[in-house]
Amino acid sequence: MDHSNLERLRRKYTGAHGGELFDPRFRKVADRIFDKSGTRSLPFSGIPTFLSLPHKPIDMAAPDLGDLQVALLGIPMDLGVTNRNGSRFGPRALRTIERIGPYNDALGCTPGAELRVADIGDVPFRSRYDLAMAHADIEACLSRIVAAGVIPVSIGGDHSISYSILRAIGRDRPVGMIHIDAHCDTGGLYDHTKFHHGGPFRNAVLDGVLDPQRTIQIGIRGAAEYLWEFSADSGMTVIHANAVTRLGTDAIVAKAREVVGDGPVYLSFDIDSLDPAFAPGTGTPEIGGLTTREALALIRGMKGLDLIGADVVEVAPQYDATTNTAHAGAQMLFEILSLMCFSPSVIGRDVEAVSAEAVEAALAQLAE
């Protein structure tokens, strides 16, 4: 025992509460969550929001987003599922998860403190039954957020919501995409509609809002492979789940960064990319998927890319009594929000540069 070191530690730490930290990196985090007496808010109290972020009530018909850089919003809609429904409850399930963040030790950031970010509520739907109308509502809402110069991070809901989001985000130029999923979701019309969760990215490419040659799909597997020929034919890069162990996450991250380059990128994370051992609460589970550790490595490897939007989808909490699926979804949401601390489109946002006239012009274009 080094008694001199013991005495040093006693002088420094005896009686110090949990928020009295000496490393300035950690002290910055602690000062945000501890009061002067060493007390912090109970994680299980108050009104739940995504990642315990501030709640900013928004009139989605005429949103005043203030000086936000990033807006988290729920999209509780699952009319487009092909198997089990229930992801309409995904946003509520993720909001109730505590103890995520606030500090991201792997990326070295505290997004809730470093970003101007808030939970702005849910997309309002005119009908709980009309799928095409629901997609129009999503596009209209997201277009207003994008027109205000704010980066949207959406929580679904089924994966069909990504089509309407991409139509809003890619309206002025097609974007690239990092897509982590068990399924390519590039199928054709099912049962006379294109708005299902098996085809959002074919739709987005054909509408000219998604650049397939700047798109990579990671974790693909399962018996629906025969439905995804559009991915290869359009020029998308597909990394199957059975190649993940052989290639390793570092190589896949390097490939993803090569594919998307320096241009604007959308990140879409489907919870069924994870093996059902980690996330059984989803509508179309597929065994042989990613581990949570692999998924974290993939997302964290995208640090510094020009992210202009993201989503986490397909959490159906009623199929998972353990809440592990919602917990995994909330953690992936936190990792994606952390990436926004390093995205050029976020950190370079000039809140004074987005005029009311620009917003009105974008809404007029949408109405046409």
C-alpha positions, 0 to 999 in steps of 0.5 A: 500500500502506498500510504502517501497516495492514500492520503492524497486520495483522502484529501481529494475525495473524502466527502466529495459528492458524485458531481465533484469531478476534477477532469474538466471533460467530466466536470462539464457533464456533471455540472449539467446533471448534479446540483450543488448539494450533489443531488440529481433528478430521479431518472424515473420521475417527470414527463418522459421525453426522448433521451430526457431532452427538453420538451419543446411543444410545436404547432406542426401546422406552423412550427416555430422551431426557434434556434434548434439545430436538431429536432427529435420527433415521433412518428407513431404509424405502422399501417405499412407493415407486412407482418406483425404490427405494433411499431406505432408504440415505438416512440412512446416506448423509447421515451420511457427508457431511462439512463441513456447518456448524457455522456458518450464516452466512445465519441467524447461528447454530451449531445444534450449539452452541446447541441440545441436539441429538443423533443418536439412531439409527434407528427399529427395524423389526420387519419389512423386508417389511411396509409397514403394520407399518413405518408402525406402528413409525414412529408408535410411535417418533415418539410416544414422542419427541413425548411426551417434549417433544422435536422430531423431525427425521427422515431417510428413507426414502421420503415415506410416512414423513411420514404416520406422523410427522404422526399422532404430531405432530398427535395433539393438534391438527392442524398446518400444513405447508410441503411442498417437493417435485416432487409433492403426494403427495395421491393415493389408494390404490395397489395396495390400500394407503394407505401409499405415498409418493404419498399421505401428506398426503391420509391425514394430512388425512383423519385430522385431523392436518394442516390443509390450509388451513394447508398450502403445497406448493412446487415441484410439477411433472411428469406426475402432476399429474392425481393431485393434485386433493385438494390444491386440493379440501382447500384447500392452496396449491400453488406450481408449479415453473414459477411459481418464477422468475416469482414469486421466492423472496421472494414465495413465502416471504411467501405461505408465512408467510401460509398457515401463520401463527403456529401449529405447523408441520411442514416436509417436504423431498423431495430430488426438489424439486431439479432432477435436475441438482442431485440425480439420486439419487432415486426419482422425478426430475422435470426443471424443478425448484428449484436448490439456491440457491432451496431454500436461500432458501425454507428460510431464509425460514422463520426464526422459524416455530413448527416442531414437526418436520421431515423430509428424504426420498427420497435414494437414493444409489446413483443418484448416483455423485458424492454430490451428492444426499446432499450437498444433502440434508445441507445442507438438513438443516443449514438445517432444524436451524438454523431450530430455533434460532428456533422458539418450540416449541424455544427455549421448551422447559422440560425439567423440564415433561415428566413421566414420567407425561405420557410414559406417558399418551401411550404408553397413548393410542397403545396404545389 
